[in-house]
């Protein structure tokens, strides 16, 4: 019996050594294959980049392509510090030569793509027919060999930076004028058939004059702007930002663009009221695995998590704003109010005007 066990153990050891040797051979082959694939992949990327640049330059030579960009003020119309332009800055200060007005140049590096250019071109064209003082207009745009430059009016810090000053959330003395301005601008664009499409704190510029005694708000970043007069929405696939785009994004279609803006407005208010850290912990984490939502079960789990996050965040909402945020953050787009129906009552409480989806939210106006 012992001899038999010894022979079996020896045979097992030989089998293990053979398996280890085969494993080493396989691992070596895998490493070689990965190296070869990497070389082919690098070559493919280089060829693709070369083709894309040639194709882009060919299109750019056509005067009808990107006509709004090509007709807008360009590099020679602004004074810019060349050393900053060459560095890795994303935003730099410039001066418009015609009147000396200070501007901000947004540099889109390594993204000289047709889709980016079309998005900016569309934004310029649509903004040209909108005349609202809270719109942060594009003053100029031009395309360099390896980047694009878009010039905006200098309009203060974005809301994301302002929130850094208030880790526990913005005070109501700031929240109310910011909301009033956002409702005003969205109601204006919506009545003209235009949705913003990507409302988030980085696209809301807040200029606090005289130590917060005067606040000016402007909306920028109409990169996903949607015009209902257009038959095709070329930027639909990039509609909205994670944590601010409506939950209907997981349905892959059927958008109500104006109601999606209402959802984004609710998210902006939520983030501003509870602070960035709490927003990341309670809200943004729900969107971490949204790319894994592939089945109806996944969708139900995602929406359940979103509903729970809403309840946790609502604990921090001030009474004067809770009604309007809850109304904007309804899961079903048809249940959300039109932005134009959001209203601040004489008591100081925000709610939804009668005639909208659910006028009962005005019942707290006497608080």
ABEGO torsion letter per residue (X at the ends): XAAAAAAAAAAAAAAAAAAAAAAAAAAAAAAAAAAAAAAAAAAAAAAAAAAAAAAAAAAAABAABGAAAAABBBAAABBBBAAAAABABABBBBBBAAAGBBBBBBBBBGABBAAAAAAAAAAAAAAAABBBAABBBBABBBBBAABBBBBBBBAEBBAAAAAAABAAEBBAAAAAAAAAAAAAAAAAAAAAGBBAGABBAAABBBBBBGGGABBBBBBBGAAABBBAABABBAAAAABEBBGABBAAAAAGEGBBAAAAAAAAAAAAAAAAAAEAAAAAAAAAAAAAAAAABABAAAAAAAAAAAAAAAAAAAAABBAAAAAAAAAAABABAAABBBAAABBBBAAGBBBBBBGBABAAAAAAAAX
